[in-house]
Amino acid sequence: MDVGLFFGSFNPIHNGHVAIAQYMLSHTGLAEVWFVVSPQNPLKPIGELAEDTLRLEMVRQTVASINPNLRVCSVEFKMPRPSFTINTLKRLQEMHPSYRFTVLMGADSLATITQWKDYQALTAGYNIFVYPRPGVDIEEHLKLYSRVKEVDAPILPISSTLVRNLVIAGKDISHLVPLVTAQFIKSNAMYQTKQG
């Protein structure tokens, strides 16, 4: 089975994440897309993150309400922190030897991939589907890696930072996140104050 792995903090998950995952399912031949929730991203400040099990449950409830071929993967919760993508891929391949995993990432991530742990093993060993990011040109990067393919997924001007700041300000977020997500954030009093 061909599975796309969508790594992220999902702090919180929003309509942009969902649109990308749905597009990948519809246009790339992937059978499923797994949201790999990272307890700790080595390139992001930990103080900005909501509690990891809350984020995991938020993503689980959100994707369950949208599409049965969207799944949640909690493998990084059982691994050393911070989470390195190449280590997670190796673990998932051990757990599911018959699956073919493709990494889904934004153009901004590809542009900085040389900062990633063992990025050569990642780019040589796995297919990577890259979705566009405003103002990020990856033409030169695409020439460097034969297993990287650009996918013309939609660009929605939404960020998790924007959603968090609106919650802090007491503003409506229903146009930026799925209904289930908005309800989860409210019922768990997430992002009520500035973290860190």
N, C-alpha and C positions, 0 to 999 in steps of 0.2 A: 504494500500500500504506500502511496505517495502522500507524505504528510508535510505541511508547511509549519515551521516553528516561528512564532511571532513572540520574540523576547521583549520584556519590558517590565518596568516598575508598575505601570498602570495605576498611577497615583493622582487621579483616578482614571479608570477606563472611560473613554468618551466616544462620541459618534465618529470621529476621525479614525480611531482604531477599528471600530466595527466595519466602517465602509471599506477600509483596506482589506480586512480579512475576508469580507463577503466578495470583493472584487477578485481576490486571489482564488477563491473557490470557483468562481464563475468563469474565469478567463485563463487559467494556467494548467488545468488538468489535475490539480491537487484534490485528493479525496477528502481530506480533513485539514483544518488549520487548528493548531494547538496554541493557546495563549500560555506561554511559559512565564509565569509570574516570578520575578526575581526578588528575593527577600532583601538583597543588597547588591546594587550595581556598583562595581569598582570605580566607575567614572562619574558617579553622582554623590553629592553630599548626603550622608545618612540622615541628618537632622530634618530634611524636608519630607521624609517618607512617613506615611501613615503606618500604623501597626501592621506587620506583614500578614498575619492570619486574617485580619479584616480585609485587606486588599485582595487576598486570595478568594475569600468568600464572596466579595463584591463582584469579582470577575466571573466566578463560577455561576452565580445567580444571573448575571447579565447575559452571558453567552447561552445559558440554558433556555433563556426566554426568546432567543433570536433564531438559532439554526442548529439542528442536531449534528451538523458536521463541523461545528465550532466546539472545541473542547478546551478544558483547562488542564494544565500540566503543573504539578507541584513538586517535580523532582528536585528542584534547587533548594527546597526547604529541608531536604535530607542530605545536603552536601555542604562541604566547608564554605564559609563566607569570607570574602565576597564571591559572587558567582562569576565564573569565567565561561564564556560561551563554548569554547572548545572542550572543556571538561564536561559540560552538560551534554554536549553532542555525543561524546564517547560513552557516557553513562546510558543515554537513551538508546544508543546503538546496541549496547550490551543487553538492555532490557527488551528490545524489539529488533532482533537481528534480521527479520524479513522486511522491515520497513525501510523506505528510502526517505531520508529527511532533507528538506530544503529549508534554508534559513531565509526569513523575510526581514529585510531591513530598509530603513530610509536612506536616501542619498547622502544625508549628513553623516550617517554611520559609516557608509562605504568610504567617504572622503577622509575619515579619521581612522580607518581600520588598522593602519600600521601601529596604532597605540594599543591594539588588542593583544592579549596573551596568545602566543603561537598563531598569529594571523595567517602565516604561510600555510600551516596545516589546515586551517579553516577554509581558505580560498582554494586550496588545491584538492581538498578532500570532499567538499560538499557543494552542491548547487546553491546559488544565492540569487534570490529574486529581489531586486531593488525598486522601491517605489519613489516617486519624485518628492523633493522638498523645495519650497520656494527659494530661488536664488542660489541653488547648489548645482554646479555643473560637474558631472562625473564622466564626461567623455574620455578624458585621459585615463581615469581609473578603469573604465570598462575595457580599455585596450590591454591593461596589465593582467587581468584575470579572466581566463577562458571560461570559467564556470559561473560567471556573474552575468545575469540577464536583467535588463531594464524592463520593468512592467509599468504600463501607463495607467496606474491606479489613480483614483481621484485625489485631489488635494483639497482638504477641508481646513479652513483657517481656525483650527481649534487646537489648544494645547492644554495639558493637564494643569499647568501653572495658571492659565486663565480661569479654568473651572475652580481651582482652589481659591483664587483671589476673589471670585464672585461669591463663593460660599462664605468666606470670611466677612465680606461686605454685606452679607444678608440678601444678595441678589438672586434672581431666578436663574436656574441652570437647565431648565427643562428642554431648551432648544439645543443644548450642547451635549447632553448625555441621554442614553436610553432611560425610559421611565423607571425601569427596575433599579437602575443605578442611582437615579435621583432619590428614589424612596429609600434605598439602602444607606446612602450618605446621610440623609435626614434622620432616619431612625437610629443610626449609630453615632450621631453627633460628630461626624467626621469633618475635619478641616474647619472647625469653628474658630480656631485661633491660629496665628502664624506659628509654624513649627520652627524648631531650632533656636 
